[in-house]
Amino acid sequence: MTLRELIHSVDSKQYSDSALYQKLRETKPEYGSNRHIQVKLVSGEVTVTNVHVGSLGDIITYPIDVDPELNISKVQLLDAILHELSSNGFSDSDESAFWDDFDNLQKAKIIR
C-alpha cells in the first residue's frame, strides 16, 4: 500500500482539522522512486523513516513497509506518518507555509 492509498482508505472526517492531511489528499502523484516508507518499533516507539526525501508528489507514491511484528491499525499508521512528516508538530500556519514552500521547485533545489 502506498501513502496515497492509505490516505484515501481512512475516514477523512477524522482528519478534517489536519492541514497536512488535506494537503496530502489533494497532492497529485508524481513519478515516485524506488524508496519505501519504513515503519518499525524502536525502543518501544513507532519509528517512521524515508518520508522527508523527494517531492510531496513523490512521497505519496512510496510504498509503506511495516515491520511484520508491529501490530498497528491504518489510523495509527497514518497518525505516525503524519506526525513524522510534520516534524513532530508544526503549528498550522508553519505547516501550511512549509508545504507551500515544499512544492516550490526553485526553493527545493536550494535546500537540496
Secondary structure by P-SEA (a helix, b strand, c coil): ccaaaaaaacccccccccaaaaaaaaccccccccccbbbbbccccccccccccccaaaaaabbbbccccccccaaaaaaaaaaaaacccccaaaaaaaaaaaacaaaaaaac
